[in-house]
């Protein structure tokens, strides 16, 4: 069943928005790290809990980068199975890899939902500030969900072409 152009546009905008959230968290992470280094080494008074905040910001940044990199084709891929010149075999392998990726990411999403819903009673919180992990799991879940939607919304023409890949990034 072909995916409509409207669906591709909506997925693209959602990925761009989430990448923006990840970009803002990256800027905040750099600021927090700079402030932490200044306080630790210049003022000789480390900030308690900065590691927890840095981990949360890094996780949000990564969750925004994963679908954005997929949208831009920036993930490193080795297409050993698709080097065959037979188009039917290439399409079959491509469909199999896409379907297995969606299934695997679905398993990851279910695991994130289970772990995130457990919360304090399972000990899922940061060590210093006792921030629960569910916001981090939610951010990762959003990133992986957008990644799944990107995989589903790809056109066959968007799939890597071995001839283009051999020429390198341009």
GIFENHU-V768774 format. One record per residue. RES is the residue in one letter. PSI is psi in whole degrees, -180 to 180 (none if undefined). OMEGA is omega as a letter, one per 30 degrees, with the letter a starting at -180 (* if undefined). Layout:
BEGIN
RES;PSI;OMEGA
RES;PSI;OMEGA
END
This chain:
BEGIN
X;121;a
X;146;l
X;135;a
X;159;l
X;-33;l
X;-42;l
X;-44;l
X;-41;a
X;-42;l
X;-44;l
X;-42;l
X;-42;l
X;-39;l
X;-41;l
X;-42;l
X;-41;l
X;-46;a
X;-33;l
X;-35;l
X;-41;l
X;-43;l
X;-37;l
X;-42;l
X;-40;l
X;-31;l
X;-43;l
X;-44;l
X;-36;l
X;-43;l
X;-44;l
X;-45;a
X;-40;l
X;-44;l
X;-44;l
X;-41;l
X;-42;l
X;-43;l
X;-48;a
X;-39;a
X;-47;a
X;-24;l
X;-50;a
X;-9;l
X;33;l
X;96;a
X;150;l
X;122;l
X;132;l
X;-1;a
X;-30;l
X;-41;l
X;-45;a
X;-39;l
X;-40;l
X;-43;l
X;-45;l
X;-39;l
X;-40;l
X;-39;l
X;-40;l
X;-46;l
X;-39;a
X;-25;l
X;-29;a
X;-32;a
X;-55;l
X;-31;l
X;-42;l
X;-37;l
X;-40;a
X;-38;a
X;-8;a
X;30;a
X;-5;l
X;142;l
X;129;a
X;137;l
X;112;a
X;61;l
X;-35;a
X;-24;a
X;13;l
X;-13;l
X;146;a
X;-6;a
X;117;a
X;-32;l
X;-41;l
X;-41;l
X;-43;a
X;-41;l
X;-46;l
X;-41;l
X;-43;l
X;-42;l
X;-45;a
X;-42;l
X;-44;l
X;-42;l
X;-33;l
X;-43;l
X;-43;l
X;-46;a
X;-43;l
X;-30;l
X;-41;l
X;-41;l
X;-42;l
X;-41;l
X;-42;l
X;-41;l
X;-40;l
X;-41;l
X;-48;a
X;-39;a
X;-32;a
X;-17;a
X;-46;l
X;-138;a
X;-35;a
X;-21;l
X;0;l
X;26;a
X;81;l
X;162;a
X;152;a
X;-34;a
X;-53;a
X;-2;l
X;48;l
X;126;l
X;150;a
X;-13;a
X;-34;l
X;-34;l
X;-42;l
X;-37;l
X;-44;l
X;-44;l
X;-40;l
X;-42;l
X;-44;l
X;-45;l
X;-37;l
X;-43;l
X;-34;l
X;-42;l
X;-45;l
X;-35;l
X;-41;l
X;-42;a
X;-36;a
X;0;l
X;140;l
X;156;l
X;-31;l
X;-21;a
X;-13;a
X;152;a
X;140;l
X;124;a
X;-32;l
X;-43;l
X;-38;a
X;-33;l
X;-35;a
X;-21;l
X;178;a
X;132;l
X;none;*
END
